[in-house]
């Protein structure tokens, strides 16, 4: 089975890019996701809270209420840095809007707009 997400780290920009795949999440995936994301943040070597995260939800499927609740809890930490959520379709944007749980979490329709809000240099590899 293909992974439900892909996480990459860019230490130069203190950036984590998380790309959700077309997979419905169960408890094991949610648990692994939190652990993998924390490991990726730690790999940046920056002070916790200084990291920037792009969550690319353009290929994500709608998730269960329990998955959204888990993600809300994970994103609600006020020291979690800036998180840019990218969702394009109206349905995905409706569900993603529920993840905007604090000021440092914002939703955008495109990767370039998310990058601009995060103050990033151009990342053509993310936009592809």
C-alpha positions as CSV (number, residue, x, y, z in Angstrom):
1,X,0.0,0.0,0.0
2,X,1.3,3.5,-0.9
3,X,2.0,5.8,2.0
4,X,-0.9,8.2,3.0
5,X,1.5,11.2,3.0
6,X,5.0,12.3,2.1
7,X,7.1,14.5,4.4
8,X,10.3,16.4,3.3
9,X,12.5,18.8,5.2
10,X,14.4,21.8,3.9
11,X,16.8,22.8,6.7
12,X,18.0,26.0,4.8
13,X,14.5,27.4,5.1
14,X,13.4,25.7,8.3
15,X,10.6,24.2,6.2
16,X,8.6,21.0,6.3
17,X,6.5,20.1,3.3
18,X,3.8,17.5,3.9
19,X,1.9,16.1,0.9
20,X,-1.3,14.2,1.6
21,X,-2.1,11.4,-0.8
22,X,-5.4,10.1,-1.9
23,X,-5.9,7.8,1.1
24,X,-8.5,7.5,3.8
25,X,-6.7,7.6,7.2
26,X,-7.2,5.1,10.0
27,X,-5.8,5.2,13.6
28,X,-2.4,3.7,12.6
29,X,-1.9,6.3,9.9
30,X,-2.8,9.2,12.2
31,X,-0.4,7.9,14.9
32,X,2.4,7.4,12.4
33,X,1.8,10.8,10.9
34,X,2.2,12.7,14.2
35,X,5.5,10.8,15.0
36,X,6.9,11.3,11.5
37,X,6.0,15.0,11.5
38,X,7.7,15.6,14.9
39,X,10.8,13.7,13.7
40,X,10.9,15.9,10.6
41,X,10.6,19.1,12.6
42,X,13.4,17.9,15.0
43,X,15.6,17.2,11.9
44,X,15.5,20.9,11.0
45,X,17.7,21.9,13.9
46,X,15.8,25.1,14.5
47,X,14.2,26.2,17.7
48,X,10.7,24.5,18.0
49,X,8.2,27.1,16.8
50,X,10.5,28.6,14.3
51,X,9.7,25.9,11.7
52,X,7.4,26.6,8.8
53,X,5.1,24.0,7.4
54,X,3.3,23.6,4.1
55,X,0.5,21.0,4.1
56,X,-0.4,20.2,0.5
57,X,-3.9,18.9,0.6
58,X,-4.6,19.2,-3.1
59,X,-4.7,15.4,-3.6
60,X,-6.2,14.5,-0.2
61,X,-9.5,12.8,0.2
62,X,-12.1,13.9,2.7
63,X,-11.4,12.4,6.1
64,X,-13.5,11.2,9.1
65,X,-14.4,13.5,11.9
66,X,-12.0,11.6,14.2
67,X,-9.1,12.2,11.8
68,X,-10.0,15.9,11.5
69,X,-10.2,16.2,15.3
70,X,-6.8,14.6,15.7
71,X,-5.3,17.0,13.2
72,X,-7.0,19.9,14.9
73,X,-5.4,18.9,18.2
74,X,-2.0,18.4,16.6
75,X,-2.2,21.9,14.9
76,X,-3.5,23.7,17.9
77,X,-0.2,23.9,19.8
78,X,0.6,27.7,19.9
79,X,4.4,26.9,19.6
80,X,3.8,24.9,16.4
81,X,5.2,27.5,14.0
82,X,3.5,28.8,11.0
83,X,1.4,26.2,9.0
84,X,0.1,26.9,5.5
85,X,-2.6,24.6,4.4
86,X,-3.2,24.3,0.6
87,X,-6.5,23.1,-0.7
88,X,-8.0,23.9,-4.1
89,X,-11.5,22.3,-4.4
90,X,-14.5,23.8,-2.6
91,X,-15.2,20.6,-0.7
92,X,-11.5,20.3,0.4
93,X,-11.5,23.9,1.4
94,X,-14.6,23.4,3.6
95,X,-13.0,20.6,5.5
96,X,-9.6,22.2,5.6
97,X,-11.1,25.4,7.1
98,X,-11.8,23.4,10.2
99,X,-8.0,22.9,10.7
100,X,-7.5,26.7,11.1
101,X,-7.3,26.4,14.8
102,X,-5.0,29.3,15.7
103,X,-3.6,32.4,14.1
104,X,-0.5,30.7,12.9
105,X,-2.5,28.3,10.7
106,X,-3.9,29.7,7.4
107,X,-5.4,28.2,4.3
108,X,-4.4,29.1,0.7
109,X,-5.6,28.0,-2.7
110,X,-2.1,27.7,-4.2
111,X,1.4,26.8,-3.1
112,X,2.9,30.1,-4.2
113,X,0.4,32.0,-2.0
114,X,1.3,29.7,0.9
115,X,5.0,30.2,0.3
116,X,4.6,34.0,0.2
117,X,2.7,34.0,3.6
118,X,5.5,31.9,5.1
119,X,8.1,34.2,3.8
120,X,9.9,31.6,1.7
121,X,12.2,31.9,-1.3
122,X,10.8,30.4,-4.5
123,X,10.4,26.6,-4.2
124,X,9.6,25.4,-7.7
125,X,10.0,21.8,-6.6
126,X,7.0,22.2,-4.2
127,X,4.9,23.9,-6.8
128,X,5.2,21.0,-9.2
